[in-house]
Amino acid sequence: MRLGAVLGLTLAMLGCAVADNAVDRTTMQLDGRWLVLSGEITSRTPANFIAVLDANPRVQVIVPFDMPGSVDEMAVYRMGDAIRARGLDTYLTADSEIYSGAVNLFLAGNRRSMERGAIMGVHSWADGFGEGSSYPRDAREHRGNVAYTRDMLGSDAFYWFTLQAAPSDGIHVLTQAEIKGFGLVTE
């Protein structure tokens, strides 16, 4: 009976995770040549994001504004690849607060800039089997993140830093020295 209860709870939790990822929880607001994003990135977000970009070719700057992160790292990669392929810039206002996967999205900007006061927070990921920081550096679980970070920044050093900065249930707010040192902003 105990095993059945554990199995039922596990299936219920997985169902919630799937339901969490089944809707787009990112709002997109046009402001001239800016596209302002708020909310959490899910597996549904990239298709909506690309549709908005296709319908609004004047957009030149993506502004992550209030974004707690993502529930699907592949969605972040797809959006980041679209930003980079279109030569779009990313910009954080003084009131922007972005965390986790939203920071990875910011990295995709052709030019990346931020106003004083903007907040970027990072942490390790977890996959149900352990923290990203607990996997050996050559583990296949790192490959996608390493490749994406290297493509966006020219180095994977920032990815390895995020794994040690805070556990998956915590957050490390980046200092100006860290932002500059890892080349997260270009201007």
C-alpha positions in Angstrom: 0.0 0.0 0.0 2.8 2.4 0.8 4.4 1.9 -2.6 1.0 2.6 -4.3 0.7 5.9 -2.4 4.2 7.0 -3.3 3.5 6.0 -7.0 0.2 7.9 -7.0 1.8 11.0 -5.5 4.7 10.8 -8.0 2.3 10.6 -10.9 0.2 13.5 -9.5 3.3 15.6 -9.2 4.4 14.7 -12.8 0.9 15.6 -14.0 1.2 19.1 -12.4 4.6 19.6 -14.0 3.1 18.7 -17.4 0.1 21.0 -16.8 2.5 23.7 -15.7 4.3 23.5 -19.0 1.2 23.2 -21.1 0.2 26.9 -21.1 2.2 29.9 -22.0 2.7 32.0 -18.9 4.7 34.7 -20.6 3.1 38.0 -21.6 4.4 39.9 -24.5 3.8 43.6 -25.0 4.9 45.7 -27.9 6.3 49.1 -27.1 7.6 50.6 -30.4 10.6 48.7 -31.4 10.7 46.9 -28.0 9.1 43.6 -27.1 8.7 43.5 -23.4 8.4 40.0 -21.8 7.1 39.1 -18.4 6.3 35.8 -16.7 7.6 32.3 -16.8 8.8 30.6 -20.0 7.1 27.3 -20.8 7.2 24.9 -23.8 4.4 27.0 -25.3 6.2 30.3 -25.2 8.6 29.9 -28.2 5.8 29.5 -30.8 4.0 32.5 -29.4 7.2 34.5 -29.2 8.2 33.7 -32.8 4.6 34.5 -34.0 4.8 37.9 -32.4 8.2 38.6 -34.0 7.0 37.5 -37.4 3.9 39.8 -37.1 6.1 42.7 -35.9 9.2 42.9 -38.0 10.0 46.4 -36.5 11.0 44.8 -33.2 14.7 45.3 -32.6 15.0 44.9 -28.8 13.8 42.2 -26.5 13.2 43.5 -22.9 13.0 40.7 -20.3 11.2 42.6 -17.5 9.8 40.5 -14.7 10.7 36.9 -15.3 11.2 34.2 -12.7 12.7 31.8 -15.2 11.5 28.8 -17.2 10.1 25.4 -16.8 11.6 24.2 -20.1 15.2 24.9 -20.9 14.7 23.8 -24.5 12.1 26.6 -24.9 14.7 29.1 -23.7 17.2 27.7 -26.3 14.6 28.1 -29.1 13.8 31.6 -28.1 17.4 32.5 -27.7 18.3 31.1 -31.1 15.5 33.1 -32.7 16.8 36.3 -31.0 20.3 35.6 -32.2 19.3 34.6 -35.7 17.3 37.8 -36.2 20.1 40.0 -34.8 17.9 41.3 -32.0 19.3 43.1 -28.9 18.4 42.5 -25.3 17.9 45.2 -22.8 17.1 45.4 -19.1 15.4 48.4 -17.6 16.2 49.7 -14.1 13.1 47.8 -12.9 13.8 44.5 -14.7 14.2 41.4 -12.5 15.1 38.2 -14.3 16.1 34.9 -12.9 17.4 31.5 -14.0 16.3 30.7 -17.6 15.4 34.3 -18.3 19.0 35.2 -17.7 19.9 32.6 -20.4 17.4 34.3 -22.7 19.0 37.7 -22.1 22.4 36.2 -23.2 21.0 35.7 -26.7 21.0 39.4 -27.5 23.3 40.6 -30.3 24.0 43.6 -28.1 23.2 43.2 -24.4 22.7 46.2 -22.1 21.2 47.0 -18.8 20.3 50.0 -16.6 21.6 50.4 -13.1 19.1 48.7 -10.8 18.3 45.7 -13.0 18.6 42.4 -11.2 19.8 39.1 -12.7 19.7 36.0 -10.5 21.1 32.5 -11.2 21.3 29.1 -9.7 22.0 25.4 -10.4 19.4 23.3 -12.1 18.0 20.0 -10.7 16.5 17.2 -12.7 15.0 14.9 -10.1 18.1 12.9 -9.8 20.3 15.6 -8.4 21.7 19.1 -8.7 23.5 20.1 -11.9 26.6 20.8 -9.8 26.7 17.2 -8.7 27.2 15.8 -12.2 30.7 15.4 -13.5 31.7 18.1 -16.0 31.7 15.6 -18.9 28.2 14.3 -18.1 25.7 14.5 -21.0 23.3 16.4 -18.8 25.6 19.5 -19.2 25.9 19.4 -23.0 23.0 21.6 -24.0 23.7 24.3 -21.5 27.4 24.3 -22.2 26.8 24.6 -26.0 24.1 27.3 -25.6 26.3 29.4 -23.2 29.3 29.0 -25.5 27.3 30.0 -28.5 26.0 33.1 -26.8 29.0 34.2 -24.9 32.0 32.6 -26.6 32.8 30.7 -23.4 31.1 28.3 -21.1 32.6 29.8 -17.9 29.4 31.5 -16.9 27.4 28.2 -17.1 29.9 26.5 -14.7 29.7 29.5 -12.4 25.9 29.3 -12.2 26.0 25.7 -11.0 28.1 26.8 -8.0 26.5 30.2 -7.3 23.4 28.8 -5.6 21.5 25.5 -5.3 18.4 24.9 -7.5 16.1 26.0 -4.7 18.1 29.2 -4.1 19.2 32.2 -6.0 22.4 34.2 -6.4 21.9 37.8 -7.5 24.8 38.7 -9.8 27.1 41.5 -8.8 28.2 44.2 -11.3 31.7 42.7 -11.2 30.3 39.2 -12.1 28.1 40.7 -14.9 31.1 42.5 -16.4 33.6 39.7 -15.7 31.5 37.1 -17.6 30.7 39.5 -20.5 27.0 39.4 -19.9 26.6 42.9 -21.1 28.2 44.2 -24.3 27.7 48.0 -23.7 
